[in-house]
Amino acid sequence: MTVHRKIVDETAAAVKIVDSPEGLSAIKKASCAATIWRRQPLPRFRNWIDRLRAEDLPRARVVLRPERVRTAMVDLVESFELPACDERSMLVDDTAALADIFARVIRAPYLRLRLDVIKTNSCRKFHIDAITARLICTYRGSGTQYGISTHGADPRNVRSVPTASPMVMRGTLWPADAQPGFVHRSPPIEGTGETRLVLVLDPVADLESDLGEKFLH
């Protein structure tokens, strides 16, 4: 077996690609470092979100119960004065659905929701987050890059999560002994003119540790 083939096999073994939201629960399996729900956005949704000006893209950072995400998203898109349309509803509905799915898989009573608008390099180094688990979904632009690190080096085989495909991944605080070397980063886009819209969901178990953030009851 060649070195390249071995690296590819290790990446495939650590990252489970699934075709349904139920498949995201594979993150609980011992050998799984991340799981990706492979899906294609509707062309009209992608055309709509790609046409929005960067300054009109909604952004937020808030801690809330999963069942409050839909209401918070409605308030958010209205505050950014996005015109009411089917595509705006798709963004709201999808964010709420992903929050519900992720909270059920991780059993999180609260979530930290971030919508980030990214126009330059962000988290350009491959790393593992100091969290238990995280969901990332890129609604616009290039998806998160990932791979398997050996002895702290950058991955030799780098893959990208497809746009609009949610990825659930483990962090260093995941309650398991072995770390399979899975690392990720935001794709380097500086100088390309690209604007990304990225949803990030983190579980929150202790609200006292998040008192500095906006909390919605």
Kinemage of the C-alpha trace (Angstrom):
@kinemage 1
@onewidth
@group {chain A} dominant
@subgroup {mainchain}
@vectorlist {calphas} color= white
{ca met a 1} P 0.000 0.000 0.000
{ca thr a 2} L 1.397 3.417 -0.939
{ca val a 3} L 1.747 6.199 1.644
{ca his a 4} L -0.907 8.276 -0.155
{ca arg a 5} L -3.370 5.373 -0.200
{ca lys a 6} L -2.769 4.782 3.516
{ca ile a 7} L -3.493 8.447 4.316
{ca val a 8} L -6.674 8.382 2.222
{ca asp a 9} L -7.825 5.225 3.996
{ca glu a 10} L -7.163 6.772 7.426
{ca thr a 11} L -9.204 9.839 6.516
{ca ala a 12} L -12.093 7.727 5.243
{ca ala a 13} L -12.012 5.613 8.417
{ca ala a 14} L -12.115 8.640 10.730
{ca val a 15} L -14.724 10.643 8.811
{ca lys a 16} L -18.100 9.055 8.126
{ca ile a 17} L -19.990 10.360 5.091
{ca val a 18} L -23.741 9.874 5.508
{ca asp a 19} L -26.799 10.592 3.361
{ca ser a 20} L -29.374 11.384 6.049
{ca pro a 21} L -29.555 13.549 9.185
{ca glu a 22} L -29.868 10.413 11.314
{ca gly a 23} L -26.402 9.413 10.139
{ca leu a 24} L -24.836 12.292 12.077
{ca ser a 25} L -25.210 10.183 15.225
{ca ala a 26} L -22.245 8.145 13.921
{ca ile a 27} L -20.100 10.687 15.793
{ca lys a 28} L -20.743 8.549 18.880
{ca lys a 29} L -18.896 5.563 17.410
{ca ala a 30} L -15.461 4.971 18.875
{ca ser a 31} L -13.603 5.176 15.565
{ca cys a 32} L -15.382 8.292 14.311
{ca ala a 33} L -13.759 11.732 14.574
{ca ala a 34} L -16.300 13.531 12.377
{ca thr a 35} L -19.375 12.832 10.320
{ca ile a 36} L -20.632 14.733 7.281
{ca trp a 37} L -24.206 14.756 6.031
{ca arg a 38} L -23.724 14.935 2.274
{ca arg a 39} L -26.440 16.969 0.609
{ca gln a 40} L -26.945 19.412 -2.257
{ca pro a 41} L -28.536 22.844 -1.741
{ca leu a 42} L -31.393 23.738 -4.037
{ca pro a 43} L -30.020 25.780 -6.960
{ca arg a 44} L -32.447 28.619 -6.288
{ca phe a 45} L -31.340 28.831 -2.643
{ca arg a 46} L -27.690 28.904 -3.641
{ca asn a 47} L -28.357 31.553 -6.296
{ca trp a 48} L -30.238 33.654 -3.750
{ca ile a 49} L -27.634 33.520 -1.002
{ca asp a 50} L -24.741 34.026 -3.423
{ca arg a 51} L -26.350 37.209 -4.763
{ca leu a 52} L -26.737 38.853 -1.351
{ca arg a 53} L -24.296 41.636 -0.527
{ca ala a 54} L -21.776 40.731 2.172
{ca glu a 55} L -23.116 43.486 4.441
{ca asp a 56} L -26.637 42.053 4.164
{ca leu a 57} L -25.680 38.537 5.299
{ca pro a 58} L -27.006 37.831 8.819
{ca arg a 59} L -24.472 37.420 11.607
{ca ala a 60} L -25.001 36.537 15.248
{ca arg a 61} L -23.498 35.062 18.403
{ca val a 62} L -25.987 33.919 21.015
{ca val a 63} L -26.606 31.173 23.586
{ca leu a 64} L -30.104 29.728 23.612
{ca arg a 65} L -32.210 26.623 23.957
{ca pro a 66} L -32.468 24.569 20.747
{ca glu a 67} L -36.211 25.137 20.524
{ca arg a 68} L -35.618 28.909 20.466
{ca val a 69} L -33.428 28.859 17.365
{ca arg a 70} L -36.253 29.291 14.859
{ca thr a 71} L -37.656 32.370 16.597
{ca ala a 72} L -34.168 33.830 16.988
{ca met a 73} L -33.429 33.283 13.304
{ca val a 74} L -36.677 34.948 12.240
{ca asp a 75} L -35.782 37.974 14.359
{ca leu a 76} L -32.253 37.942 12.948
{ca val a 77} L -33.143 37.903 9.246
{ca glu a 78} L -35.741 40.580 9.830
{ca ser a 79} L -33.237 42.757 11.685
{ca phe a 80} L -30.934 42.497 8.658
{ca glu a 81} L -33.902 43.470 6.484
{ca leu a 82} L -33.688 40.427 4.253
{ca pro a 83} L -36.819 40.496 2.069
{ca ala a 84} L -39.339 37.783 2.901
{ca cys a 85} L -39.110 34.951 0.368
{ca asp a 86} L -39.023 31.168 0.193
{ca glu a 87} L -35.219 31.151 0.280
{ca arg a 88} L -35.105 33.222 3.456
{ca ser a 89} L -37.507 30.740 5.043
{ca met a 90} L -35.247 27.887 3.911
{ca leu a 91} L -32.311 29.448 5.761
{ca val a 92} L -34.377 29.884 8.926
{ca asp a 93} L -35.886 26.397 8.752
{ca asp a 94} L -32.597 24.682 7.998
{ca thr a 95} L -30.736 26.400 10.833
{ca ala a 96} L -33.500 25.456 13.263
{ca ala a 97} L -33.512 21.846 12.022
{ca leu a 98} L -29.723 21.505 12.347
{ca ala a 99} L -29.872 22.933 15.871
{ca asp a 100} L -32.522 20.379 16.835
{ca ile a 101} L -30.597 17.482 15.271
{ca phe a 102} L -27.285 18.484 16.837
{ca ala a 103} L -28.799 19.055 20.295
{ca arg a 104} L -30.422 15.623 20.204
{ca val a 105} L -27.234 13.853 19.089
{ca ile a 106} L -25.031 15.593 21.665
{ca arg a 107} L -27.783 15.882 24.292
{ca ala a 108} L -27.142 19.571 24.802
{ca pro a 109} L -29.662 21.626 26.829
{ca tyr a 110} L -28.314 24.859 25.344
{ca leu a 111} L -26.438 25.802 22.196
{ca arg a 112} L -24.055 28.562 21.289
{ca leu a 113} L -25.105 29.681 17.812
{ca arg a 114} L -22.768 31.656 15.605
{ca leu a 115} L -23.385 32.930 12.113
{ca asp a 116} L -20.087 34.261 10.805
{ca val a 117} L -19.552 36.304 7.658
{ca ile a 118} L -15.963 35.649 6.575
{ca lys a 119} L -14.143 37.572 3.849
{ca thr a 120} L -10.530 36.809 4.722
{ca asn a 121} L -8.442 33.978 6.153
{ca ser a 122} L -9.875 32.760 9.466
{ca cys a 123} L -8.389 29.943 11.556
{ca arg a 124} L -5.985 29.233 8.712
{ca lys a 125} L -3.973 26.693 10.726
{ca phe a 126} L -5.155 23.101 11.008
{ca his a 127} L -6.260 22.453 14.578
{ca ile a 128} L -8.563 20.603 16.972
{ca asp a 129} L -11.020 22.733 18.937
{ca ala a 130} L -11.063 22.680 22.750
{ca ile a 131} L -14.722 21.631 22.881
{ca thr a 132} L -16.682 18.405 23.208
{ca ala a 133} L -18.273 18.617 19.756
{ca arg a 134} L -19.198 21.148 17.098
{ca leu a 135} L -21.458 21.401 14.066
{ca ile a 136} L -20.285 23.493 11.116
{ca cys a 137} L -22.318 24.206 8.001
{ca thr a 138} L -21.134 26.603 5.294
{ca tyr a 139} L -24.184 28.096 3.598
{ca arg a 140} L -22.179 30.250 1.217
{ca gly a 141} L -18.648 29.900 -0.120
{ca ser a 142} L -16.009 27.221 0.315
{ca gly a 143} L -16.542 24.568 2.963
{ca thr a 144} L -14.315 23.652 5.896
{ca gln a 145} L -11.095 21.805 5.050
{ca tyr a 146} L -10.083 18.708 7.014
{ca gly a 147} L -7.641 15.823 7.142
{ca ile a 148} L -5.597 13.556 9.380
{ca ser a 149} L -2.532 14.988 11.099
{ca thr a 150} L 0.490 12.839 11.924
{ca his a 151} L 2.782 14.021 14.741
{ca gly a 152} L 1.270 17.512 14.591
{ca ala a 153} L 2.060 18.106 10.905
{ca asp a 154} L -0.454 19.480 8.418
{ca pro a 155} L -2.499 16.767 6.664
{ca arg a 156} L -1.010 15.468 3.433
{ca asn a 157} L -4.477 14.685 2.104
{ca val a 158} L -6.746 17.713 2.531
{ca arg a 159} L -10.451 17.443 1.775
{ca ser a 160} L -13.244 20.016 1.790
{ca val a 161} L -16.739 19.687 3.207
{ca pro a 162} L -19.244 20.426 0.404
{ca thr a 163} L -21.112 23.704 0.673
{ca ala a 164} L -24.379 23.303 2.647
{ca ser a 165} L -23.300 19.906 4.038
{ca pro a 166} L -23.244 19.897 7.865
{ca met a 167} L -20.239 18.387 9.614
{ca val a 168} L -20.300 17.268 13.247
{ca met a 169} L -16.838 16.774 14.728
{ca arg a 170} L -15.268 15.936 18.043
{ca gly a 171} L -13.023 18.268 20.011
{ca thr a 172} L -10.325 17.668 22.597
{ca leu a 173} L -12.927 17.552 25.393
{ca trp a 174} L -14.817 14.633 23.875
{ca pro a 175} L -15.011 11.921 26.583
{ca ala a 176} L -12.849 9.331 24.845
{ca asp a 177} L -9.271 8.210 25.237
{ca ala a 178} L -7.986 8.095 21.673
{ca gln a 179} L -7.685 11.049 19.300
{ca pro a 180} L -7.454 9.862 15.689
{ca gly a 181} L -5.589 13.005 14.550
{ca phe a 182} L -8.534 14.650 12.817
{ca val a 183} L -7.900 18.375 12.231
{ca his a 184} L -9.693 21.114 10.341
{ca arg a 185} L -9.402 24.745 9.277
{ca ser a 186} L -11.263 27.465 7.434
{ca pro a 187} L -10.252 27.520 3.774
{ca pro a 188} L -7.737 30.273 2.899
{ca ile a 189} L -9.702 32.793 0.805
{ca glu a 190} L -7.763 36.016 1.320
{ca gly a 191} L -7.401 37.910 -1.949
{ca thr a 192} L -10.036 35.872 -3.776
{ca gly a 193} L -12.977 38.202 -3.164
{ca glu a 194} L -14.988 35.301 -1.751
{ca thr a 195} L -17.454 35.810 1.102
{ca arg a 196} L -18.468 32.867 3.260
{ca leu a 197} L -21.509 32.474 5.534
{ca val a 198} L -20.850 29.829 8.161
{ca leu a 199} L -23.112 28.393 10.851
{ca val a 200} L -21.361 27.076 13.973
{ca leu a 201} L -23.187 25.274 16.790
{ca asp a 202} L -21.519 24.346 20.089
{ca pro a 203} L -23.112 22.570 23.048
{ca val a 204} L -23.362 24.587 26.264
{ca ala a 205} L -23.846 22.691 29.511
{ca asp a 206} L -22.957 25.416 32.024
{ca leu a 207} L -24.576 28.809 31.459
{ca glu a 208} L -22.408 30.418 34.142
{ca ser a 209} L -19.393 30.002 31.872
{ca asp a 210} L -21.196 31.952 29.138
{ca leu a 211} L -22.523 34.898 31.077
{ca gly a 212} L -20.567 37.266 28.856
{ca glu a 213} L -22.626 36.266 25.826
{ca lys a 214} L -26.174 37.145 24.844
{ca phe a 215} L -28.572 34.560 26.236
{ca leu a 216} L -32.112 34.035 25.007
{ca his a 217} L -34.510 32.302 27.383
